Amino acid sequence: MLAQWIEARQDLEGRKEQLAGEDMSNLKLMEADFSNANLVGADLSSTYLIRANLENANLSEADLSNAVFAEANLRGADFNEAEMEGAWLNGADLSGVLNLTCDQVLDANFDRETQFPEYIRVAWSEDGKSTVTRAG
């Protein structure tokens, strides 16, 4: 099974500029390199992207529902109209991302280690609950 996961990851990494609309749901793509990838409208639902590099990836209109981005590098990625319900962003780096909304953040799961762009503010209460607001 591991060999199949690696083969699928390598195939997709080799085509990362041409993945718009691709069905990548339910795949195991841990530590994949999708930096600068064109993932517009791609289906990444329930995909494991733990510690993956998606720096500057275009995730516009992508289905990211229930995807696991734990400790992933998402710096500079574009989240315009991306579906984020149930996505796991624990420990992910979202600094400098584009078009991320408070509603998208509230639909996702995140923790205190998740790094947000400057225009998203997350405040934590003593009981561990968070409040998400847009800066400015």
Residue pairs with C-beta under 8 A, 6 or more apart in sequence:
5 27
5 28
5 29
5 30
8 27
8 28
8 29
9 27
9 28
9 29
9 30
9 32
12 19
12 22
12 24
12 27
12 29
12 32
12 34
13 32
13 33
13 34
16 33
16 34
16 35
16 36
16 37
16 38
17 36
17 37
17 38
18 38
19 34
19 37
19 38
19 39
19 42
20 38
20 39
20 40
20 41
20 42
21 40
21 41
21 42
22 39
22 42
22 43
23 42
23 43
24 42
24 43
24 44
24 47
25 43
25 44
25 45
25 46
25 47
25 63
26 45
26 46
26 47
27 47
27 48
28 47
28 48
29 47
29 48
29 49
29 52
30 48
30 49
30 50
30 51
30 52
31 50
31 51
31 52
31 53
32 49
32 52
32 53
33 52
33 53
34 49
34 52
34 53
34 54
34 57
35 53
35 54
35 55
35 56
35 57
35 73
36 55
36 56
36 57
37 54
37 57
37 58
38 57
38 58
39 54
39 57
39 58
39 59
39 62
40 58
40 59
40 60
40 61
40 62
41 60
41 61
41 62
42 59
42 62
42 63
43 62
43 63
44 59
44 62
44 63
44 64
44 67
45 63
45 64
45 65
45 66
45 67
45 83
46 65
46 66
46 67
47 67
47 68
48 67
48 68
49 67
49 68
49 69
49 72
50 68
50 69
50 70
50 71
50 72
51 70
51 71
51 72
52 69
52 72
52 73
53 72
53 73
54 69
54 72
54 73
54 74
54 77
55 73
55 74
55 75
55 76
55 77
56 75
56 76
56 77
57 74
57 77
57 78
58 77
58 78
59 77
59 78
59 79
59 80
59 82
60 78
60 79
60 80
60 81
60 82
60 99
61 80
61 81
61 82
62 82
62 83
63 82
63 83
64 82
64 83
64 84
64 87
65 83
65 84
65 85
65 86
65 87
66 85
66 86
66 87
66 88
67 87
67 88
68 87
68 88
69 87
69 88
69 89
69 92
70 88
70 89
70 90
70 91
70 92
71 90
71 91
71 92
72 89
72 92
72 93
73 92
73 93
74 92
74 93
74 94
74 97
75 93
75 94
75 95
75 96
75 97
76 96
76 97
76 98
77 94
77 97
77 98
78 97
78 98
78 99
79 97
79 98
79 99
79 100
79 101
79 104
80 98
80 99
81 99
82 104
84 104
84 105
84 107
84 108
85 107
85 108
86 107
86 108
86 109
87 107
87 108
87 109
88 108
88 109
89 105
89 108
89 109
89 110
89 114
90 109
90 110
90 111
90 113
90 114
91 111
91 113
91 114
92 110
92 114
92 115
93 115
94 100
94 114
94 115
94 116
94 117
94 120
95 115
95 116
95 117
95 118
96 117
97 117
100 116
100 117
100 120
101 134
102 120
102 132
102 133
102 134
105 116
105 120
105 122
105 132
106 132
110 122
110 130
112 124
114 122
116 122
118 135
119 134
119 135
119 136
120 132
120 133
120 134
120 135
121 132
121 133
121 134
121 135
122 130
122 131
122 132
123 130
123 131
123 133
124 130
125 131
